[in-house]
Amino acid sequence: MQASRELSRLRIIGGRWRGRKLAFAPVPGLRPTPDRVRETLFNWLMPVLPGARCLDLFAGSGALGIEAVSRGAAHCTLVERDPRAAAVLRAQLARLGSHAIEVVQADAGDWLRGAAVPCDIVFLDPPFSSGLLQPCLDLLERRGWLAPQAWIYLESGCDVRPVLPEHWVWHREKQAGQVCYRLARRNATAAPVQDAAG
């Protein structure tokens, strides 16, 4: 693993690990979700987090998946392609002493083509220039990765608005600078609600 002085840091902002600082590998394209965005996202998810099974694709720093377990999710799988980032994630989880989070070093698209375990919440935050957001949405739906009423978080540049698979609806949407972050729900029956950008 890299020397600690070469690592970047973030902090968990809620739950049992609130205030804990985590290191992550500063690999190209890795862009942790900012504190303010994470706080908003987990306010949205608060009613459905307890006991949820989560999947954090393009995990990077692990901020979203670790925050989810800190706030009561039962389990989260972190999928990260970069070997340095995956190694740092494993080291951070060892320090936390958590057995509710696993790290898988794999390409997200390849991994989604494998045997599926339905998840209640999925975090999707690929590198903005990768073009991977839409293919992953389609794979999540087609390959059986989603529980019937799953929630899907999407983070992208504001020039991108993915097309949702059938039976999904937009539930929340906000903007922070040039970043748009959205929450979709699968098979939701209620009318979608959209926040004003800001």
VOZAKE-605292 format. One record per residue (C-alpha): residue number from 1; chain; x, y, z. Coordinates in steps of 0.001 Angstrom, whole numbers. Each point is the difference from the previous one (the first is absolute). Example, Ala and Ser with C-alpha at 12.3 -4.5 7.8 and 13.67 -1.06 7.14 Angstrom:
residues 2
<rec 1; 'A'; <12300; -4500; 7800>>,
<rec 2; 'A'; <1370; 3440; -660>>,
This chain:
residues 198
<rec 1; 'A'; <0; 0; 0>>,
<rec 2; 'A'; <1131; 3569; -548>>,
<rec 3; 'A'; <1671; 1922; 2792>>,
<rec 4; 'A'; <-2569; 1839; 2082>>,
<rec 5; 'A'; <1361; 3403; -1008>>,
<rec 6; 'A'; <-1019; -774; -3600>>,
<rec 7; 'A'; <-3616; -705; 916>>,
<rec 8; 'A'; <-2892; 2428; -67>>,
<rec 9; 'A'; <-2563; 147; 2792>>,
<rec 10; 'A'; <-3708; 428; 634>>,
<rec 11; 'A'; <-2209; -311; 3037>>,
<rec 12; 'A'; <-3155; -1937; 742>>,
<rec 13; 'A'; <-2737; 2524; 772>>,
<rec 14; 'A'; <-2686; -2061; 1741>>,
<rec 15; 'A'; <-822; -3164; 1918>>,
<rec 16; 'A'; <2177; -2222; 2193>>,
<rec 17; 'A'; <3250; 1057; -1726>>,
<rec 18; 'A'; <-866; 3687; -64>>,
<rec 19; 'A'; <3130; 2138; -60>>,
<rec 20; 'A'; <2331; -2864; -888>>,
<rec 21; 'A'; <2554; 967; -2621>>,
<rec 22; 'A'; <669; -2455; -2812>>,
<rec 23; 'A'; <2900; -78; -2421>>,
<rec 24; 'A'; <-407; -726; -3692>>,
<rec 25; 'A'; <2332; -385; -2950>>,
<rec 26; 'A'; <172; 3118; -2213>>,
<rec 27; 'A'; <-336; -1910; -3262>>,
<rec 28; 'A'; <-941; 1798; -3256>>,
<rec 29; 'A'; <-3727; 621; -332>>,
<rec 30; 'A'; <-739; -715; 3672>>,
<rec 31; 'A'; <-2281; 2766; 1242>>,
<rec 32; 'A'; <-1576; -591; 3433>>,
<rec 33; 'A'; <-3563; 1226; 381>>,
<rec 34; 'A'; <207; 3308; 1941>>,
<rec 35; 'A'; <-1213; 169; 3613>>,
<rec 36; 'A'; <-2953; 2239; -853>>,
<rec 37; 'A'; <-1215; -2325; -2738>>,
<rec 38; 'A'; <423; -3055; 2214>>,
<rec 39; 'A'; <-1972; 1664; 2783>>,
<rec 40; 'A'; <-2866; 750; -2378>>,
<rec 41; 'A'; <62; -3492; -1507>>,
<rec 42; 'A'; <-124; -1757; 3352>>,
<rec 43; 'A'; <-2798; 2264; 1186>>,
<rec 44; 'A'; <-1939; -1239; -3028>>,
<rec 45; 'A'; <862; -3637; 776>>,
<rec 46; 'A'; <-390; 142; 3789>>,
<rec 47; 'A'; <-3401; -1796; 98>>,
<rec 48; 'A'; <1250; -2950; -2084>>,
<rec 49; 'A'; <3600; -411; 1218>>,
<rec 50; 'A'; <-505; -2141; 3130>>,
<rec 51; 'A'; <660; -3616; -939>>,
<rec 52; 'A'; <506; 757; -3704>>,
<rec 53; 'A'; <2310; -1963; -2271>>,
<rec 54; 'A'; <2082; 2467; -2024>>,
<rec 55; 'A'; <2259; -48; -3023>>,
<rec 56; 'A'; <2588; 2734; -635>>,
<rec 57; 'A'; <1257; -290; -3568>>,
<rec 58; 'A'; <3074; 2075; -910>>,
<rec 59; 'A'; <602; 162; 3749>>,
<rec 60; 'A'; <3216; 2051; -174>>,
<rec 61; 'A'; <385; 1457; 3497>>,
<rec 62; 'A'; <-2850; -2166; 1321>>,
<rec 63; 'A'; <-1690; 3113; 1393>>,
<rec 64; 'A'; <-3534; -933; -1043>>,
<rec 65; 'A'; <24; -3662; 967>>,
<rec 66; 'A'; <1803; 523; 3301>>,
<rec 67; 'A'; <-2297; 2892; 880>>,
<rec 68; 'A'; <-3019; -2213; -744>>,
<rec 69; 'A'; <1163; -2702; 2426>>,
<rec 70; 'A'; <949; 2622; 2573>>,
<rec 71; 'A'; <-3603; 1184; -149>>,
<rec 72; 'A'; <-1613; -3420; 374>>,
<rec 73; 'A'; <186; -1943; -3275>>,
<rec 74; 'A'; <497; -3716; 645>>,
<rec 75; 'A'; <2569; -611; -2721>>,
<rec 76; 'A'; <1791; 1694; -2871>>,
<rec 77; 'A'; <2136; -1354; -2813>>,
<rec 78; 'A'; <2602; 2464; -1285>>,
<rec 79; 'A'; <1046; -664; -3602>>,
<rec 80; 'A'; <3207; 1747; -1054>>,
<rec 81; 'A'; <2133; -725; -3059>>,
<rec 82; 'A'; <3220; 1753; 1015>>,
<rec 83; 'A'; <2212; -2353; 2068>>,
<rec 84; 'A'; <1525; 2833; 2060>>,
<rec 85; 'A'; <-3409; 1409; 912>>,
<rec 86; 'A'; <-1303; -3483; 869>>,
<rec 87; 'A'; <3012; -706; 2228>>,
<rec 88; 'A'; <-460; 3270; 1881>>,
<rec 89; 'A'; <-3712; -733; 427>>,
<rec 90; 'A'; <787; -3389; 1549>>,
<rec 91; 'A'; <2489; 1605; 2380>>,
<rec 92; 'A'; <-2546; 2621; 1092>>,
<rec 93; 'A'; <-2661; -2633; 626>>,
<rec 94; 'A'; <2445; -2017; 2100>>,
<rec 95; 'A'; <525; 3087; 2165>>,
<rec 96; 'A'; <-3762; 440; 376>>,
<rec 97; 'A'; <-355; -3669; 946>>,
<rec 98; 'A'; <-3088; -379; -2166>>,
<rec 99; 'A'; <-1114; -3320; -1456>>,
<rec 100; 'A'; <-3048; 1601; -1627>>,
<rec 101; 'A'; <2006; 1397; -2930>>,
<rec 102; 'A'; <1873; -1976; -2645>>,
<rec 103; 'A'; <2342; 1268; -2697>>,
<rec 104; 'A'; <-8; -1560; -3452>>,
<rec 105; 'A'; <2796; 983; -2373>>,
<rec 106; 'A'; <-1665; -232; -3397>>,
<rec 107; 'A'; <-1222; 1961; -2975>>,
<rec 108; 'A'; <-3560; 1044; 857>>,
<rec 109; 'A'; <-1458; -957; -3366>>,
<rec 110; 'A'; <1628; -3438; 29>>,
<rec 111; 'A'; <-1052; -588; 3601>>,
<rec 112; 'A'; <-3638; 905; -748>>,
<rec 113; 'A'; <-63; -2752; -2621>>,
<rec 114; 'A'; <678; -2576; 2726>>,
<rec 115; 'A'; <-2357; -1697; 2444>>,
<rec 116; 'A'; <-2311; 2610; 1495>>,
<rec 117; 'A'; <-1057; 597; 3594>>,
<rec 118; 'A'; <-2958; 2436; 120>>,
<rec 119; 'A'; <813; 3254; 1778>>,
<rec 120; 'A'; <-2217; 2584; 1674>>,
<rec 121; 'A'; <2252; 3015; -701>>,
<rec 122; 'A'; <2558; 477; -2761>>,
<rec 123; 'A'; <2505; 2869; -256>>,
<rec 124; 'A'; <1160; 853; -3525>>,
<rec 125; 'A'; <2733; 2619; -295>>,
<rec 126; 'A'; <2264; -900; -2929>>,
<rec 127; 'A'; <2692; 2329; -1355>>,
<rec 128; 'A'; <-1922; 2695; -1833>>,
<rec 129; 'A'; <1746; -488; -3346>>,
<rec 130; 'A'; <-271; -3796; 26>>,
<rec 131; 'A'; <-3390; -406; -1673>>,
<rec 132; 'A'; <-716; -2871; 2410>>,
<rec 133; 'A'; <-3059; 1349; 1785>>,
<rec 134; 'A'; <-2621; -1087; -2545>>,
<rec 135; 'A'; <1420; -3491; -626>>,
<rec 136; 'A'; <111; -668; 3746>>,
<rec 137; 'A'; <-3608; 1103; 461>>,
<rec 138; 'A'; <-1058; -2442; -2678>>,
<rec 139; 'A'; <2074; -2838; 1468>>,
<rec 140; 'A'; <-1381; 580; 3490>>,
<rec 141; 'A'; <-3526; -434; -1326>>,
<rec 142; 'A'; <595; -2830; -2467>>,
<rec 143; 'A'; <2270; -2132; 2156>>,
<rec 144; 'A'; <-2159; -59; 3140>>,
<rec 145; 'A'; <2069; 2176; 2338>>,
<rec 146; 'A'; <-2945; 2006; 1325>>,
<rec 147; 'A'; <-2612; -771; 2641>>,
<rec 148; 'A'; <-3578; 730; -1135>>,
<rec 149; 'A'; <-29; 3439; 1657>>,
<rec 150; 'A'; <3707; 814; -279>>,
<rec 151; 'A'; <1433; 3503; 196>>,
<rec 152; 'A'; <2743; 1056; -2418>>,
<rec 153; 'A'; <2260; 3023; 557>>,
<rec 154; 'A'; <1592; 1524; -3110>>,
<rec 155; 'A'; <2716; 2638; -60>>,
<rec 156; 'A'; <1173; 1584; -3250>>,
<rec 157; 'A'; <907; 3190; -1766>>,
<rec 158; 'A'; <-3029; 2155; -672>>,
<rec 159; 'A'; <395; -490; -3753>>,
<rec 160; 'A'; <-1094; -3624; 481>>,
<rec 161; 'A'; <-3544; -1156; 696>>,
<rec 162; 'A'; <-252; -3775; -314>>,
<rec 163; 'A'; <-3071; -1785; -1264>>,
<rec 164; 'A'; <-1582; -2052; 2776>>,
<rec 165; 'A'; <-915; -3629; -652>>,
<rec 166; 'A'; <-3662; -931; -90>>,
<rec 167; 'A'; <-1725; 66; 3403>>,
<rec 168; 'A'; <2430; 2569; 1451>>,
<rec 169; 'A'; <-941; 3576; 899>>,
<rec 170; 'A'; <1975; 3049; 1056>>,
<rec 171; 'A'; <-581; 774; 3674>>,
<rec 172; 'A'; <2436; 2805; 930>>,
<rec 173; 'A'; <2431; 2185; -1893>>,
<rec 174; 'A'; <2398; 2783; 974>>,
<rec 175; 'A'; <3061; 1783; -1318>>,
<rec 176; 'A'; <3253; 1033; 1689>>,
<rec 177; 'A'; <2164; 2027; -2353>>,
<rec 178; 'A'; <530; -2081; -3131>>,
<rec 179; 'A'; <-1111; -3218; 1734>>,
<rec 180; 'A'; <-3553; -1319; -243>>,
<rec 181; 'A'; <-1084; -2597; 2504>>,
<rec 182; 'A'; <-3222; -1917; -290>>,
<rec 183; 'A'; <-1957; -2718; 1748>>,
<rec 184; 'A'; <-2146; -2401; -1986>>,
<rec 185; 'A'; <-2358; -2691; 1219>>,
<rec 186; 'A'; <-855; -3277; -1650>>,
<rec 187; 'A'; <-3705; -885; -280>>,
<rec 188; 'A'; <-1015; 3046; 2027>>,
<rec 189; 'A'; <-3725; 681; -99>>,
<rec 190; 'A'; <60; 3522; 1416>>,
<rec 191; 'A'; <393; 3014; -2271>>,
<rec 192; 'A'; <3660; 1064; -254>>,
<rec 193; 'A'; <1082; 2986; 2034>>,
<rec 194; 'A'; <2736; 2343; -1231>>,
<rec 195; 'A'; <1851; 2514; 2148>>,
<rec 196; 'A'; <993; 3358; -1379>>,
<rec 197; 'A'; <3616; 26; -1079>>,
<rec 198; 'A'; <2338; 1662; 2446>>,
